[in-house]
Structures are given as C-alpha cells and as structure tokens.
Amino acid sequence: MKLKLKKGDWIFFLVCIALGILAERSFLHGKIGLSYPVFITCFYGVFFWRYRSFSFTNKKLGLLLIASIWLLSLSFFLNSNMILYLLNILVIPVMVLIQLVLVTYPIQNQWHRWPFVQKIFLTVGAAIAYVFRFVMYAPKLAVRGLEERKSATIRKVFIGVAISFPLLFVIVNLLVSADQQFGNLLGTIPRWLLALKIEEEVLRTIAITIYTLVIFGLLQVLRTRQPLPPEPQTQNEKMAWDSVISLTVLTLLNIVYLLFVVVQFQYFFSETLKEGYTYAEFARRGFFELLFVTLLNLLIISTIVTYVEKTAKFLTLVIRGLLSLLVFFSGVMLYSAFIRLFMYEEAYGFTFARVLAHSFMIFLLVILCYSLIRIWMDRLSLVRFYIISAIIFYTLVNTIQLDRFVVERNLERYSETGKIDIYYLNSLSYEGVEGLMELYKINPDHPGLSDLLLQRKEELQYSEESWNSINMSIRSAEKALRDLEIK
C-alpha cells in the first residue's frame, strides 16, 4: 500500500514530535509526578484538535474512560502509593489505547463483544505497519516536493562539507601550533562534549523518536475511514445450554451452599465454632477460599443467564429462582469472608492489601446485586455493567487515599490496644510517614520511632525535585518532617 501524506499530515507529525519530547521529559527524568496529568492533558488536546471534524461513536463510555484516565494520571501528582504507581504505568497506556479505538470504532454499543477486542489488536498491528512505511518512504516524500534547483543546492552543500573536513583538519593543526591560546580554546570543546553525556543524549533521542512514531502512527491509522465489521452470526448458531442440565447443576450447588450457610449462621450467632480456634486462625482458614467460590458463582450465574436456552415458562421461573438463591448464598459467603478478614485485621492490624481486599468485596457485592436484577430482567447486559463498574472501581481505588485510611485505622487500634507496627507504616507511601509523625506526637517514647523519623529527615537532605516529579503527598510529608522537632 502506497503511503500518501498531505501538508496537514506533516504539520501533525511536527506536533507529534513535540508530544514525543514532552513524553520523554515526563516519563524518563526521575519519578513521575505532575508530568503525567500534564502529558495526558496535552495528548488529548492534540487528539481532539486532530479529530475535530471526526464523527465519534460510543461517546458516553468514551467520556467515562477519559475521565478515568485523567484521574488515574492525577494520582501520580496527589498520591504516593508505590503499588498503584507501578500498576498505573501499565494500566493507563492500555486504557488510552482502548479509549481511542472505542470512539473511532464504526459500530455503536458493541464494545463488550469479542470483535472489539480483535479490533484493538488489529489497530496495533496496523499502526506498526504504518510506522514502518513512514520510516521507509517519508524521506523520499519530503524531498520529492522540492524544486530541482533546491535539490541540487542541497547536494552541493553536502559535497562542500565533505571536501572541507580534510582541509579543516590540516588548517586547524597549523593554527594550534601557531597560537597556544587558540589551542586552549579548542581544547574546551571536548570537555564540553563530555559534559553533554553523548550516550545518554542518544538514548533520549531514541526514546523521543519511539514516542513520536507511536503517537503519530496510532492516530493516523485510527483517522482513516474504517470498513464496517461483518454482520454477527444468526441466532440459530448461538451456543445454548440445555435448561434441564442447568437446572440440575443449580439444584446440587444450592444444596451444598445451603449446608454451608447453616454452619455459617451457627458461627455468626453462637459460640460453636470459636472453640479451638482464635479469631485470626479461623480468619486465615477460609478467606481466600470463600472469595474464590464467590467469583466462581458469579461466573456460573453470568454464563447460565447468557447461554441457557429459553424453554417452558415454569422451567424458566424455576431456573431464575435457583439463580436468585445462588446469589443469596454467594452474598452470605461474601459476608463471611468480609467478617473473617475483619477479625484478622483486629488481631494483626490494618494493611493496604487487607483494606484493598475489603474494598474489592464491596465491589463484588454491587456486582451480585446487579446480577440478581439481571436474572429477572432480560434486557439488561451483565458484561457491560461488569466492565463499567470495574473501570469505576479501579478509578476510585486510585482516587480515595487508601493509605491514609490504613494509617488512621492503625492509629485508632493503637489508642485502644497499644499495638502498632511502625516499620509497616514506614514502608507505606508518604501518608505512612505522616502517620509516624502523628504517633510521635501521641507517644514520642515509642521504641524505634524517633530513629525512623531521624532517618527520614536525613533522606530529605539528598532529595532533589524537578517539575515533572512534583507530588503533593510527598511535599506535605516533607514539610511536616522539616517542622517536626525530634528530641
């Protein structure tokens, strides 16, 4: 396929070079902070300028994704949790790719189907192919537009430069021999070149080139007119599960879960299962198993709701009733896992992973409630809700300061029990450092606390911050550390 570039494409390529330089400055100069929301804002500004006359599709979900992407990028500026920091470095580019394909996909409201996933991979392949053709043919296209006289002039300039090199070598050596001051002046040039760190600059130039080509290739490919995907298969070819088999599976599952729930209610409202176990031991024994079973039940519910064949009205009602019972049992198991984890936190304290698991169980509860509604309302889509709620959940996890919540719960636990793990708080983000300072105000004689804070204060003397690494959480903790007087 022959590459065709118009004047507007060349202007856009220059804009992409500027974006590539901004990307290199944002992501390859120390820890990422303010630079990420700045880059995302500039990137989408360029995107909407380039696509100003484009007819977008799937606009509502597209706007949700843009808002989510921007909030996730803003977390680099506001929060300092290292786990989410590393995770978002991978998640945000994937979400940007999905959002760009989504709003340029020629089919409305089909983003929850497999052809859309195929379209994402095809887009990546097409962008790579476009970049390859551009690298191969762009220099020829750039020169082709020049007049013959200008082309000849450029060739003569290169010939003159090639002839001048040997002459300059001889003349410069003679002048250095004639004047020592001139030699000293030329001697400063190698030192200046060494100060430039040529190897580092070459690597940064390569990074800018890669960023530029990736942005240019992807946005150029998505802007081309795309053919409509083939029509979906007829309903006769759709996979269907036998209703009697599904009914049998659901009946057996509900019998097992009924026995489990009876045991759980004995535990909740009596002392039967407390004998022989501490709360922490009992919590460890079943949390992950219950969580896994709940996820498995969600998969069973969504599969049966989607693929079970439509039969007699009575049989359909029975299946829906058994599915509703399965949702109820799943809710009880989720509540049991929630209680077990809470007991474990009471015994050993709060951590980021445990609070994250609690928030994930709340997310699963929302999913279960919607699944119950979907069982009785055929027009609703489970997959769409799962995807949208997952996007919102992940964005909320990054927006809400879970580390701050962990610190506050541990300080409350310390006031009640006198137990706290200062080394875990120190391993958290800078919200943990602020928690250590709050603990120091409560009890400055806590073993090892002053040493940890002094160590943190010493680290401040060697910290350097550029504009791209600005982070409000770090700044707030560092200011409080400087103002804190340690005995």
Protein Blocks (a to p, Z undefined) as FASTA:
>chain_A
ZZdddfklmmmmmmmmmmmmmmmmmmmgojafklmmmmmmmmmmmmmmmmmmbccehklm
mmmmmmmmmmmmmmmmmmccfklmmmmmmmmmmmmmmmmmmmmpcbghilmbmklmmmmm
mmmmmmmmmmmmmmmmmmmmmmmmpcfklmmmmmmmmmmmmmmmmmmmmmmmmmmmmpmk
lmmmmmmmmmmmmmnommlmmmmmmmmmmmmmmmmmmmmmmmpccddddddddfklpccd
dfklmmmmmmmmmmmmmmmmmmmmmmmmmcklmgopafklmmmmmmmmmmmmmmmmmmmm
mmmmmmpccddfklmmmmmmmmmmmmmmmmmmmmmmmmmmmmmmmmnopafklmmmmmmm
mmmmmmmmmmmmmmmmmkbcfklmmmmmmmmmmmmmmmpcfklmmmmmmmmmmmmnopac
fklmmmmcfklmmmmmmmmmmmmmbghklmmmmmmmmmmmmpccdfklgcfklmmmmmmm
mmpccZZ
